[in-house]
């Protein structure tokens, strides 16, 4: 059975949309300037976020994205992140899943890596 492409990525600073489905924050740190009410989250999957060490090394440098993605996928094999990823897959099986991040460029964020994995890549 082909994986459904139900996961997408958006910035937490964008207004929620009806088409978002399940909204999950995938950052380890709560985003500055966003209230819990405004975020309209269904879940906050801190356990699936990259380690602090990896995040600091990466620093959202586009040149490092490929290596970040490889290292991050390795981190996701550990027990706690793997369980969190499984729960994200569960949301995606039920319908649209929107992975939220505070990253300035969501196209090179951990949320993008997660969406790719959940969507079968």
C-alpha angles and dihedrals in degrees: 000000000000116000114254113240094228100135121090136167130236136163116257088228092065116092114261115259129208088239093060095091109185110013116208127176109219099186122106093220124055109250117254117253097011119117120214088242095052091047092060090200127182092193143355109218100195092158092064094055120104118265117270089247093054093044092051093046092050097044089179092285106165089213089061098045096101093050091042090053092051093048092043092052087054091052090051089064092069115101102255097043090043091054091048090049089051091054089051089052088052091056091048092052089059095051143286115005120194115198110205128206136170091220113129089226109039091183091072098036133109087255089065091051090049093048090051091051094045091047090056102266 
